Amino acid sequence: MNVITVFPKFIYLRKILLILIGLIPNLSTAQEIINTDSHRLEEVAEGVYFATGTGDIYTMSNALIIERNDDVVIVDSHITPEAGRALLDSIRVVTEKPITTLINSHFHYDHSNGTPAFGPDIEIIGHEVTYEKLTADPENEHTFQSSLRRFDGTVNRLQTELNNATDTEERRELQGQLAYWQRHVEAQEEIVFTPPTQTLRDKMTLYRGGREIQLHYFGRAHTGGDLAIYLPDEKIVFTGDMMLGGISYMGDGYVAEWADTLQGLKNLDVELVLPGHGPGFTEVERISNVQAYYTDLTEEIRRLKNLGYSSEEAAARADLRQHAETLGVNQLGANVEAVQRMYDIWDGKIK
Ligand SMILES: [Zn+2]
């Protein structure tokens, strides 16, 4: 267990504050990084840990661990029960308290398929749409199916590369990668889609155990039921995939509504955003950058559709390069799956 500090500037200010007022005994525990066998746990506030996979096991998404006086609440459970168990083991490095509550940020496989690892008695809170998705036909959700094809493709590619490799070092490297992805593909066999046991539509607040945890639904965005998990005292929000460091996956998204939804997020008093993938960030203006992208993408695709272009043509022609500086959009074009979905929504094929 290796402990190093993060947010050095903040720590520095805190230390000065400590020296000035000469009390607050327990501050040294906050803002640390704890490396477990499978996770990097960043203590972003006292008893609140942002969990990201170290790569030893495939977790794919981030999770949040929130300690209360007598129990633990987690947000998201990773991609497989095996990855969920690794998260459970990592939680045990920082606390022995029982894990009583799991919040689903949204229904996607990589955030919810680890849920069985936490046992049958855990309370699972999610949006109504998450419940609908996980009780309908989650096995055949196109995003889940395309992930299965992608992982199979990775295994097949590595197998072919290994067959063709002659260099010993290269073979060893490929064998390691192949074993890693094969392990993940096998871990998928164990998936049991597990829906929320309790749902909300717009807002819910948990007050138990000396911690206020707000669950907000601001509208459709990355899915039809994204929740922002907000800790008002700590000024921290876990955003799942409705807000990443940059542009999110849009294959189940509502691009035309997304910017409005993010306005709700911006109205929260937040100092740290913890996304479902990638590192946390303090630059709240990133929300405005992606809002502008979704707004411009909507306008551009509607313009091209009105000119009679097919979704494929529109995706190829869309010019969003005004977002090069903020979001790295240097090339002409937009994600074809996202554009197809926008067409389907406008044509009434998707509600
Ligand atoms: Zn997602």
Boltz pocket constraint, residues with backbone or C-beta under 6 A from the ligand:
constraints:
  - pocket:
      binder: B
      contacts: [[A, 106], [A, 108], [A, 222], [A, 241], [A, 249]]
      max_distance: 6.0
